[in-house]
Structure formats: structure tokens, C-alpha cells
Amino acid sequence: MRSAYTRAARFGRFDRSMELSASLGRLVLRLTLGGLLLFHGIAKLHAVPVGIMDRIAKVGLPSELGYLVYVGEVLAPVLLILGLWTRVAALLVAVNMVVAVLLSHTAQLGDTGRSGGYALELQAFYLFSAVALVFLGGGRFGVGGSGKLN
């Protein structure tokens, strides 16, 4: 018969293994969301977001708010990749995606694409991945992580 200490040690290893798996999953999610969204942000760095500014002005807001696209598509993805202020960065991405859908994609909300998938699947991926990271946090592998298992 095994002692209580042996069983507790075995469960402790199981808990650490599960925490490691969860942190690796968060890392993959952070790198995927941050890396893919950063491409969009880098493309926008080459030009002033005139189209976005025009859309914002059409709804009666100051067009200068269009520069916030850089926060949502450059700064926030970099923070996600680094694992720094992950929940805040993910919230910025989520808000950015809601605004992008409202300003540019409302006509496509119920549509399917040419391949039969959801027309806004990329925007939905960005939005719901960001929401998941708001709830999950960044895990231990990142600048803001603890770097150790409890």
C-alpha cells in the first residue's frame, strides 16, 4: 500500500504538469494572436489610416481616433507576444476588433465566404482569441509571467 505522502507527491506532479500545459497553451495563443495581428498593424504603419479616419468621421467622432488602430494592431500585439500586460493587451485587441467590425464589416455579419466559411472568420478569430486571453491571462512564459510553477 502506498503512503499518503506518495499519493500527494504524485498529485503534486500532476498539478504542476497541468499548469505547465496550460501555460504552454496560453503561450501558443498569445504568439498566434499577437503575431498574426501584428502583420496587419505593420502594414498600416506604412500609411496614415485615412480610410479608418474617414469611417470614424462619418459616425460623428473625431477622425483622429483612427490613430488608435495602431494601439490595437501594433502595440497590443507586441505586448501579447512579450507576455506583458496580457489581459490589458487582449482587451485592447478585442475592443479594436469590435470597432473594426462595426465600422467596416456590419454588412458581412451573416455572410459566408467563397469557400463556404464564415465571411468574418478572421475577425472572429482575433476577437474571441483576445477574449479568451482576457479571461486566461498570459501564463508563466512571458515578461509578465512568474516564470515558475507554484
KOLKOLSE-208867 format. One record per residue: residue number from 1; residue in one letter; z, y, x of N, C-alpha, C in turn. Coordinates in pm, whole numbers, plus 50000, padded with zeros to 5 digits. Atoms other than C-alpha are relative to their C-alpha. Layout:
+-----+---------+-------+-------+-------+-------+-------+-------+-------+-------+-------+
| num | residuo |    nz |    ny |    nx |   caz |   cay |   cax |    cz |    cy |    cx |
+-----+---------+-------+-------+-------+-------+-------+-------+-------+-------+-------+
| NUM |       A |     Z |     Y |     X |     Z |     Y |     X |     Z |     Y |     X |
...
+-----+---------+-------+-------+-------+-------+-------+-------+-------+-------+-------+
This chain:
+-----+---------+-------+-------+-------+-------+-------+-------+-------+-------+-------+
| num | residuo |    nz |    ny |    nx |   caz |   cay |   cax |    cz |    cy |    cx |
+-----+---------+-------+-------+-------+-------+-------+-------+-------+-------+-------+
|   1 |       M | 50000 | 49883 | 50083 | 50000 | 50000 | 50000 | 50000 | 50124 | 50088 |
|   2 |       R | 50009 | 49876 | 49923 | 49911 | 50344 | 50129 | 50112 | 50095 | 49962 |
|   3 |       S | 49892 | 49905 | 50025 | 50171 | 50611 | 50163 | 49947 | 50121 | 49926 |
|   4 |       A | 50038 | 49877 | 50069 | 50173 | 50929 | 49961 | 49938 | 50099 | 50098 |
|   5 |       Y | 50053 | 49909 | 49900 | 50106 | 51119 | 50283 | 49853 | 49970 | 50028 |
|   6 |       T | 50138 | 50039 | 49973 | 49785 | 50921 | 50348 | 49909 | 50044 | 49885 |
|   7 |       R | 50079 | 49959 | 50116 | 49660 | 50985 | 49993 | 49983 | 50152 | 49999 |
|   8 |       A | 50008 | 49853 | 49999 | 49743 | 51357 | 50021 | 49906 | 50049 | 50110 |
|   9 |       A | 50089 | 49961 | 49890 | 49565 | 51381 | 50357 | 49855 | 49975 | 49961 |
|  10 |       R | 50136 | 50031 | 50042 | 49259 | 51212 | 50208 | 49951 | 50103 | 49899 |
|  11 |       F | 50039 | 49900 | 50098 | 49254 | 51453 | 49913 | 49983 | 50137 | 50064 |
|  12 |       G | 50015 | 49874 | 49927 | 49303 | 51745 | 50151 | 49865 | 50009 | 50068 |
|  13 |       R | 50134 | 50002 | 49938 | 48990 | 51641 | 50340 | 49893 | 50017 | 49895 |
|  14 |       F | 50096 | 49988 | 50109 | 48808 | 51609 | 50010 | 49991 | 50146 | 49956 |
|  15 |       D | 50000 | 49860 | 50041 | 48914 | 51962 | 49910 | 49928 | 50088 | 50102 |
|  16 |       R | 50068 | 49922 | 49896 | 48800 | 52104 | 50245 | 49851 | 49973 | 50000 |
|  17 |       S | 50142 | 50034 | 50005 | 48471 | 51919 | 50215 | 49932 | 50069 | 49882 |
|  18 |       M | 50056 | 49933 | 50117 | 48413 | 52060 | 49867 | 49989 | 50151 | 50024 |
|  19 |       E | 50005 | 49858 | 49971 | 48497 | 52412 | 49985 | 49888 | 50031 | 50099 |
|  20 |       L | 50110 | 49983 | 49905 | 48255 | 52373 | 50276 | 49866 | 49993 | 49928 |
|  21 |       S | 50125 | 50012 | 50077 | 47980 | 52257 | 50038 | 49976 | 50123 | 49914 |
|  22 |       A | 50014 | 49881 | 50084 | 48048 | 52548 | 49804 | 49960 | 50122 | 50083 |
|  23 |       S | 50035 | 49887 | 49914 | 48033 | 52798 | 50091 | 49857 | 49989 | 50052 |
|  24 |       L | 50140 | 50019 | 49958 | 47707 | 52647 | 50216 | 49904 | 50033 | 49886 |
|  25 |       G | 50082 | 49967 | 50116 | 47565 | 52674 | 49865 | 49991 | 50150 | 49979 |
|  26 |       R | 50001 | 49853 | 50011 | 47667 | 53040 | 49848 | 49914 | 50062 | 50108 |
|  27 |       L | 50082 | 49950 | 49890 | 47507 | 53097 | 50187 | 49851 | 49986 | 49968 |
|  28 |       V | 50141 | 50022 | 50036 | 47177 | 52946 | 50071 | 49958 | 50097 | 49890 |
|  29 |       L | 50032 | 49908 | 50109 | 47187 | 53153 | 49753 | 49990 | 50143 | 50050 |
|  30 |       R | 50004 | 49864 | 49944 | 47267 | 53475 | 49943 | 49876 | 50023 | 50082 |
|  31 |       L | 50116 | 49983 | 49912 | 46995 | 53420 | 50203 | 49869 | 49998 | 49922 |
|  32 |       T | 50122 | 50008 | 50081 | 46735 | 53325 | 49943 | 49979 | 50128 | 49921 |
|  33 |       L | 50012 | 49878 | 50081 | 46803 | 53616 | 49709 | 49978 | 50122 | 50089 |
|  34 |       G | 50011 | 49884 | 49912 | 46853 | 53870 | 49988 | 49869 | 50003 | 50076 |
|  35 |       G | 50123 | 50007 | 49921 | 46559 | 53751 | 50196 | 49876 | 50027 | 49918 |
|  36 |       L | 50120 | 49980 | 50082 | 46305 | 53735 | 49915 | 49992 | 50140 | 49942 |
|  37 |       L | 50001 | 49865 | 50057 | 46410 | 54064 | 49756 | 49975 | 50106 | 50107 |
|  38 |       L | 50020 | 49904 | 49891 | 46409 | 54240 | 50093 | 49852 | 50024 | 50027 |
|  39 |       F | 50145 | 49980 | 49984 | 46031 | 54183 | 50117 | 49950 | 50110 | 49906 |
|  40 |       H | 50040 | 49896 | 50096 | 45990 | 54398 | 49804 | 50047 | 50137 | 50047 |
|  41 |       G | 49946 | 49874 | 49952 | 46213 | 54665 | 49948 | 49927 | 50054 | 50121 |
|  42 |       I | 50073 | 49957 | 49880 | 46034 | 54674 | 50283 | 49863 | 50055 | 49961 |
|  43 |       A | 50131 | 49950 | 50045 | 45701 | 54714 | 50103 | 50014 | 50139 | 49940 |
|  44 |       K | 49980 | 49868 | 50060 | 45847 | 55013 | 49917 | 50041 | 50105 | 50103 |
|  45 |       L | 49965 | 49904 | 49896 | 45969 | 55172 | 50240 | 49878 | 50072 | 50055 |
|  46 |       H | 50123 | 49941 | 49946 | 45607 | 55244 | 50334 | 49944 | 50112 | 49912 |
|  47 |       A | 50049 | 49895 | 50089 | 45559 | 55476 | 50038 | 50115 | 50048 | 49911 |
|  48 |       V | 49903 | 49946 | 50096 | 45764 | 55701 | 49814 | 49980 | 49926 | 49868 |
|  49 |       P | 50017 | 50076 | 50125 | 45834 | 55516 | 49489 | 49952 | 50088 | 49884 |
|  50 |       V | 50053 | 49905 | 50097 | 45612 | 55752 | 49291 | 49988 | 49938 | 49861 |
|  51 |       G | 50015 | 50064 | 50131 | 45535 | 55504 | 49012 | 50133 | 49983 | 49930 |
|  52 |       I | 49866 | 50017 | 50057 | 45901 | 55432 | 48960 | 50056 | 50135 | 49957 |
|  53 |       M | 49951 | 49866 | 50033 | 45984 | 55802 | 48967 | 49935 | 50053 | 49872 |
|  54 |       D | 50070 | 49958 | 50122 | 45721 | 55868 | 48700 | 50058 | 49931 | 49877 |
|  55 |       R | 49945 | 50075 | 50114 | 45860 | 55594 | 48476 | 50139 | 50051 | 49963 |
|  56 |       I | 49865 | 49948 | 50026 | 46213 | 55731 | 48513 | 49992 | 50135 | 49932 |
|  57 |       A | 50017 | 49867 | 50062 | 46095 | 56083 | 48429 | 49955 | 49987 | 49855 |
|  58 |       K | 50049 | 50019 | 50137 | 45919 | 55951 | 48115 | 50113 | 49967 | 49902 |
|  59 |       V | 49888 | 50031 | 50090 | 46253 | 55826 | 47977 | 50103 | 50112 | 49999 |
|  60 |       G | 49914 | 49882 | 50006 | 46409 | 56169 | 48036 | 50108 | 50009 | 50107 |
|  61 |       L | 49903 | 49995 | 49891 | 46607 | 56100 | 48353 | 49939 | 50071 | 50121 |
|  62 |       P | 50055 | 49936 | 49880 | 46573 | 56286 | 48684 | 49920 | 49901 | 50084 |
|  63 |       S | 50088 | 50092 | 49929 | 46285 | 56133 | 48876 | 50057 | 49958 | 50135 |
|  64 |       E | 49941 | 50033 | 49870 | 46490 | 56140 | 49198 | 50080 | 49870 | 49996 |
|  65 |       L | 49929 | 50128 | 50013 | 46680 | 55839 | 49063 | 49913 | 49883 | 50048 |
|  66 |       G | 50091 | 50103 | 49950 | 46371 | 55644 | 49170 | 50033 | 49956 | 50142 |
|  67 |       Y | 49963 | 50036 | 49863 | 46505 | 55651 | 49524 | 50108 | 49892 | 50003 |
|  68 |       L | 49899 | 50106 | 50006 | 46782 | 55417 | 49409 | 49939 | 49861 | 50012 |
|  69 |       V | 50066 | 50129 | 49980 | 46523 | 55141 | 49425 | 50026 | 49950 | 50143 |
|  70 |       Y | 49972 | 50040 | 49862 | 46592 | 55143 | 49800 | 50140 | 49940 | 50013 |
|  71 |       V | 49865 | 50057 | 49999 | 46959 | 55073 | 49733 | 49994 | 49856 | 49949 |
|  72 |       G | 50007 | 50132 | 50061 | 46874 | 54777 | 49510 | 49910 | 49901 | 50071 |
|  73 |       E | 50096 | 50092 | 49939 | 46588 | 54637 | 49717 | 49998 | 50002 | 50152 |
|  74 |       V | 49988 | 50001 | 49853 | 46679 | 54723 | 50078 | 50146 | 49982 | 50040 |
|  75 |       L | 49860 | 50005 | 49959 | 47049 | 54796 | 50120 | 50072 | 49876 | 49946 |
|  76 |       A | 49930 | 50114 | 50061 | 47182 | 54536 | 49875 | 49953 | 49866 | 50058 |
|  77 |       P | 50041 | 50126 | 49937 | 46964 | 54252 | 50013 | 50051 | 49983 | 50143 |
|  78 |       V | 49946 | 50010 | 49864 | 47073 | 54333 | 50368 | 50147 | 49962 | 49995 |
|  79 |       L | 49859 | 50035 | 50015 | 47436 | 54321 | 50257 | 50016 | 49853 | 49958 |
|  80 |       L | 49994 | 50140 | 50042 | 47370 | 53986 | 50086 | 49973 | 49907 | 50118 |
|  81 |       I | 50034 | 50084 | 49884 | 47209 | 53841 | 50397 | 50118 | 49995 | 50097 |
|  82 |       L | 49886 | 49995 | 49908 | 47504 | 53955 | 50607 | 50126 | 49939 | 49941 |
|  83 |       G | 49879 | 50049 | 50065 | 47756 | 53835 | 50351 | 50109 | 50105 | 50000 |
|  84 |       L | 49906 | 49888 | 50000 | 47921 | 54177 | 50344 | 49999 | 50065 | 49863 |
|  85 |       W | 49988 | 49943 | 50134 | 48049 | 54314 | 50013 | 49904 | 49930 | 49903 |
|  86 |       T | 50098 | 50081 | 50074 | 47858 | 54032 | 49846 | 50002 | 50028 | 49851 |
|  87 |       R | 49993 | 49979 | 50146 | 47983 | 54087 | 49492 | 49943 | 50136 | 49961 |
|  88 |       V | 50052 | 49866 | 50027 | 47905 | 54460 | 49502 | 49848 | 50002 | 50019 |
|  89 |       A | 50145 | 50005 | 49973 | 47562 | 54398 | 49658 | 49927 | 49924 | 49889 |
|  90 |       A | 50062 | 50078 | 50107 | 47484 | 54132 | 49397 | 49997 | 50079 | 49869 |
|  91 |       L | 49999 | 49917 | 50120 | 47588 | 54369 | 49119 | 49892 | 50108 | 50007 |
|  92 |       L | 50108 | 49901 | 49982 | 47353 | 54634 | 49262 | 49864 | 49938 | 49974 |
|  93 |       V | 50127 | 50069 | 50024 | 47069 | 54381 | 49260 | 49983 | 49973 | 49851 |
|  94 |       A | 50010 | 50030 | 50142 | 47148 | 54279 | 48902 | 49965 | 50126 | 49920 |
|  95 |       V | 50030 | 49874 | 50069 | 47150 | 54640 | 48782 | 49857 | 50044 | 50030 |
|  96 |       N | 50137 | 49966 | 49960 | 46829 | 54707 | 48977 | 49898 | 49919 | 49919 |
|  97 |       M | 50095 | 50085 | 50073 | 46659 | 54413 | 48805 | 49998 | 50033 | 49851 |
|  98 |       V | 49998 | 49960 | 50141 | 46773 | 54517 | 48457 | 49919 | 50128 | 49981 |
|  99 |       V | 50076 | 49874 | 50008 | 46636 | 54867 | 48518 | 49851 | 49974 | 50020 |
| 100 |       A | 50142 | 50031 | 49976 | 46311 | 54724 | 48659 | 49935 | 49936 | 49877 |
| 101 |       V | 50056 | 50064 | 50120 | 46261 | 54505 | 48352 | 49986 | 50103 | 49888 |
| 102 |       L | 50007 | 49900 | 50106 | 46342 | 54790 | 48114 | 49890 | 50104 | 50024 |
| 103 |       L | 50100 | 49897 | 49970 | 46112 | 55036 | 48292 | 49857 | 49946 | 50008 |
| 104 |       S | 50135 | 50047 | 49968 | 45819 | 54812 | 48377 | 49956 | 49871 | 49930 |
| 105 |       H | 50038 | 50134 | 50045 | 45828 | 54475 | 48206 | 50041 | 49966 | 49856 |
| 106 |       T | 49954 | 50034 | 50135 | 45956 | 54503 | 47848 | 49890 | 49935 | 49916 |
| 107 |       A | 50111 | 50059 | 50077 | 45612 | 54414 | 47711 | 49982 | 49852 | 50034 |
| 108 |       Q | 50017 | 50138 | 49957 | 45630 | 54083 | 47901 | 50121 | 49912 | 49970 |
| 109 |       L | 49875 | 50074 | 50018 | 45977 | 53972 | 47788 | 49980 | 49862 | 49936 |
| 110 |       G | 50022 | 50129 | 50066 | 45845 | 53692 | 47566 | 49875 | 49926 | 50045 |
| 111 |       D | 50129 | 50055 | 49958 | 45525 | 53612 | 47754 | 50013 | 49885 | 50099 |
| 112 |       T | 50011 | 50101 | 49896 | 45419 | 53320 | 47965 | 49889 | 50043 | 50096 |
| 113 |       G | 50101 | 49966 | 49900 | 45215 | 53349 | 48283 | 49879 | 49908 | 49990 |
| 114 |       R | 50123 | 50081 | 50000 | 44876 | 53196 | 48362 | 50029 | 49853 | 50023 |
| 115 |       S | 49969 | 50141 | 49971 | 45040 | 52878 | 48491 | 50089 | 49937 | 49894 |
| 116 |       G | 49918 | 50054 | 50108 | 45247 | 52837 | 48175 | 50148 | 50029 | 50015 |
| 117 |       G | 49860 | 49965 | 49980 | 45576 | 52953 | 48326 | 50032 | 50135 | 49937 |
| 118 |       Y | 49955 | 49872 | 50054 | 45779 | 53250 | 48210 | 49939 | 50113 | 50080 |
| 119 |       A | 50069 | 49890 | 49932 | 45596 | 53573 | 48290 | 50094 | 50079 | 50092 |
| 120 |       L | 49904 | 49925 | 49920 | 45913 | 53731 | 48429 | 50093 | 49906 | 50078 |
| 121 |       E | 49913 | 50096 | 49932 | 46040 | 53427 | 48617 | 50056 | 50053 | 50131 |
| 122 |       L | 49950 | 49945 | 49875 | 46070 | 53613 | 48947 | 50113 | 50099 | 49973 |
| 123 |       Q | 49896 | 49905 | 50036 | 46267 | 53895 | 48789 | 50124 | 49927 | 49946 |
| 124 |       A | 49888 | 50079 | 50052 | 46481 | 53640 | 48604 | 50074 | 49929 | 50113 |
| 125 |       F | 49935 | 50064 | 49886 | 46546 | 53452 | 48929 | 50089 | 50100 | 50074 |
| 126 |       Y | 49923 | 49899 | 49929 | 46658 | 53770 | 49103 | 50124 | 50040 | 49920 |
| 127 |       L | 49890 | 49956 | 50085 | 46874 | 53880 | 48810 | 50110 | 49895 | 49992 |
| 128 |       F | 49897 | 50101 | 50023 | 47052 | 53551 | 48743 | 50059 | 49945 | 50129 |
| 129 |       S | 49942 | 50035 | 49870 | 47094 | 53464 | 49111 | 50103 | 50105 | 50039 |
| 130 |       A | 49906 | 49893 | 49970 | 47259 | 53802 | 49156 | 50126 | 49988 | 49913 |
| 131 |       V | 49884 | 50017 | 50089 | 47483 | 53744 | 48853 | 50087 | 49884 | 50048 |
| 132 |       A | 49923 | 50113 | 49947 | 47584 | 53406 | 48998 | 50083 | 50043 | 50120 |
| 133 |       L | 49926 | 49955 | 49882 | 47683 | 53574 | 49326 | 50109 | 50101 | 49965 |
| 134 |       V | 49892 | 49912 | 50046 | 47882 | 53839 | 49138 | 50122 | 49915 | 49967 |
| 135 |       F | 49888 | 50086 | 50038 | 48095 | 53556 | 49000 | 50051 | 49914 | 50115 |
| 136 |       L | 49962 | 50092 | 49893 | 48094 | 53328 | 49307 | 50052 | 50067 | 50125 |
| 137 |       G | 49969 | 49938 | 49871 | 48128 | 53574 | 49592 | 49912 | 49940 | 50108 |
| 138 |       G | 50089 | 50037 | 49890 | 47973 | 53522 | 49932 | 50035 | 49875 | 50075 |
| 139 |       G | 49960 | 50117 | 49923 | 48167 | 53226 | 50066 | 50048 | 50038 | 50138 |
| 140 |       R | 49938 | 49975 | 49870 | 48305 | 53187 | 50414 | 49901 | 50034 | 50111 |
| 141 |       F | 50099 | 49978 | 49895 | 47977 | 53217 | 50609 | 49935 | 50137 | 49983 |
| 142 |       G | 50053 | 49865 | 50007 | 47919 | 53588 | 50642 | 50100 | 50096 | 50061 |
| 143 |       V | 49915 | 49898 | 49940 | 48060 | 53908 | 50779 | 50127 | 50021 | 49917 |
| 144 |       G | 49884 | 49978 | 50087 | 48290 | 53944 | 50479 | 50078 | 49873 | 49968 |
| 145 |       G | 49930 | 50125 | 50028 | 48392 | 53575 | 50467 | 50118 | 49981 | 50092 |
| 146 |       S | 49880 | 50022 | 49920 | 48718 | 53443 | 50602 | 49970 | 49921 | 50126 |
| 147 |       G | 50035 | 50078 | 49882 | 48543 | 53210 | 50847 | 50082 | 49875 | 50019 |
| 148 |       K | 49918 | 50120 | 49986 | 48795 | 52935 | 50788 | 50023 | 49937 | 49865 |
| 149 |       L | 49964 | 50069 | 50122 | 48884 | 52677 | 50531 | 50150 | 50009 | 49982 |
| 150 |       N | 49855 | 49993 | 50028 | 49221 | 52715 | 50362 | 50063 | 49864 | 50012 |
+-----+---------+-------+-------+-------+-------+-------+-------+-------+-------+-------+
